Amino acid sequence: QGVMEGYNGTIFAYGQTGSGKSFTMQGIADPSSQKGIIPRAFEHIFESVQCAENTKFLLRASFLEICNEHIRDLLGADTKQKLE
């Protein structure tokens, strides 16, 4: 809810390979009870924006992967490209 009040928000997943981070973050679309944190958060944010009156919003999201000291932008055109 703080994000809707103008505060920055971060959802961070950390853990060993195979521990369920991707499933927790993304989940699966069907059944809807298996959706992950990210789709649920986006739904909440966009529903709140749609219901707000006389308010402007700027929404910006990044989706990064840090693995073996390499950073990749998972929303970029080339998700294999490493960032500095």
Secondary structure, 3 states (H helix, E strand, C coil): CCHHHCCCCCCCCCCCCCCCHHHHHHECCCCHHHECHHHHHHHHHHHHHHHCCCCCCCCCCCCEEEECCEEEECCCCCCCCEEC
